[in-house]
Amino acid sequence: MPTTDIAEDRPPVNESQGRGRIEINDLRTIDLLRSRRSVVANLIGEPGPSREQLDLILTAGIRVPDHGKIGPWRMQVLGKQAQAALGDVLVQEFLAKFPEANEKQVAFERNRPQRAPNLIVVSSRLNRQHKVPEIEQLLSCGAVCTNLLNACAALGFAAQWLTEWPAYNEAVKAALGVPADQHIVGLVYIGTAAEAPGERVRPDLETVVDFMETLPGSAAPGA
Ligand SMILES: Cc1cc2nc3c(=O)[nH]c(=O)nc-3n(C[C@H](O)[C@H](O)[C@H](O)COP(=O)(O)O)c2cc1C
C-alpha cells in the first residue's frame, strides 16, 4: 500500500555529504535503488498518488543533473479528461494506419493513456543554440524519467516508463503541444501495483563494468 511516510527523523542527504568519507546512513535509499522494479502499465491500478504526493514526485523528477542550467525538460500531468482526449487522438492515428483494425484493438488504443491512474508525459525543451550539446540535454530528460520512477518507488507507488508508438507520432506531439522538433522522451504511468512484479534478469556487474589501471585502447600510453 502506498505510504506518505516521509522520514523526518533522518538528516537531509546534504548533511551527510562532503565530509570526506561516505556515510551509509540511509540503507533504505540504497535498497530502493538496488531493488526498484517497473510494473507493467496494465497492472497498475488505483490508487494513484495524491496531489501532495505528486508534487513530491515531480519535485524529485526535476532534481536532475542539468549541464548549463537549461532545464531542457517539461512534464505534463494528464488528468482523466486529458487522458481520454489523448486516447481519441491515438484511435484516430491508429485507424489512419490500420483502417481494418478490430474493435478490441481500437478499444485498447482508446484506453492506452488511461491504463494507470496517473500519466506524466515527459518531453524535451532542447535549446539548440546553447553550447551544451543536445545529447547532454536529452540525457538530462532521461534522468527526469528515472527520478520519477525512483520517487514513485520511494512513496510505495508502481510506475512504468514507456514510449511505445505514441511518443514518436507527430499528431500526438501536436495534441500535447510538443513542438515537432522536440521529443517525447517518456510516458510515465503511475499508480498501485495490482500484483508484485517478478524479478527481471539483470546483467552481472562484471559484464558491464571494468576496473582498470591501464587503458584498453592499443594507442593508449601504458597499454
Ligand atoms: C526510453 C525508454 C523507453 C521505453 N519504452 C518502452 C516501451 O515502449 N515498451 C516497453 O515494454 N518497455 C519500454 N521501456 C522499458 C520499461 O520502462 C522498463 O525499463 C522495463 O519494463 C524493465 O523494467 P525495470 O524498470 O524493472 O528494469 C522503455 C524504457 C526506456 C528507458
The ligand as a MOL file (V3000), in Angstrom:
LIG
                    3D

  0  0  0     0  0            999 V3000
M  V30 BEGIN CTAB
M  V30 COUNTS 31 33 0 0 0
M  V30 BEGIN ATOM
M  V30 1 C 13.3560 5.3310 -23.0210 0
M  V30 2 C 12.6380 4.0810 -22.6460 0
M  V30 3 C 11.5050 3.7040 -23.3390 0
M  V30 4 C 10.8460 2.5350 -23.0360 0
M  V30 5 N 9.7420 2.2010 -23.7530 0
M  V30 6 C 9.1670 1.0150 -23.5430 0
M  V30 7 C 8.0650 0.6090 -24.3540 0
M  V30 8 O 7.6390 1.3340 -25.2350 0
M  V30 9 N 7.5290 -0.6090 -24.1180 0
M  V30 10 C 8.0300 -1.4510 -23.1300 0
M  V30 11 O 7.5280 -2.5520 -22.9580 0
M  V30 12 N 9.0490 -1.0680 -22.3410 0
M  V30 13 C 9.6300 0.1220 -22.5220 0
M  V30 14 N 10.6790 0.5050 -21.7410 0
M  V30 15 C 11.1530 -0.4140 -20.6750 0
M  V30 16 C 10.4220 -0.2640 -19.3590 0
M  V30 17 O 10.2690 1.0600 -18.9600 0
M  V30 18 C 11.1850 -0.9350 -18.2390 0
M  V30 19 O 12.5030 -0.4990 -18.2530 0
M  V30 20 C 11.1390 -2.4010 -18.3370 0
M  V30 21 O 9.8020 -2.7890 -18.2380 0
M  V30 22 C 12.0110 -3.0660 -17.2550 0
M  V30 23 O 11.6290 -2.6680 -16.0210 0
M  V30 24 P 12.6470 -2.2840 -14.8430 0
M  V30 25 O 12.4850 -0.8170 -14.6570 0
M  V30 26 O 12.1250 -3.0980 -13.7180 0
M  V30 27 O 14.0040 -2.6640 -15.2710 0
M  V30 28 C 11.3310 1.7010 -22.0030 0
M  V30 29 C 12.4630 2.0900 -21.2850 0
M  V30 30 C 13.1140 3.2530 -21.6030 0
M  V30 31 C 14.3490 3.6170 -20.8270 0
M  V30 END ATOM
M  V30 BEGIN BOND
M  V30 1 1 1 2
M  V30 2 1 2 3
M  V30 3 2 2 30
M  V30 4 2 3 4
M  V30 5 1 4 5
M  V30 6 1 4 28
M  V30 7 2 5 6
M  V30 8 1 6 7
M  V30 9 1 6 13
M  V30 10 2 7 8
M  V30 11 1 7 9
M  V30 12 1 9 10
M  V30 13 2 10 11
M  V30 14 1 10 12
M  V30 15 2 12 13
M  V30 16 1 13 14
M  V30 17 1 14 15
M  V30 18 1 14 28
M  V30 19 1 15 16
M  V30 20 1 16 17
M  V30 21 1 16 18
M  V30 22 1 18 19
M  V30 23 1 18 20
M  V30 24 1 20 21
M  V30 25 1 20 22
M  V30 26 1 22 23
M  V30 27 1 23 24
M  V30 28 2 24 25
M  V30 29 1 24 26
M  V30 30 1 24 27
M  V30 31 2 28 29
M  V30 32 1 29 30
M  V30 33 1 30 31
M  V30 END BOND
M  V30 END CTAB
M  END
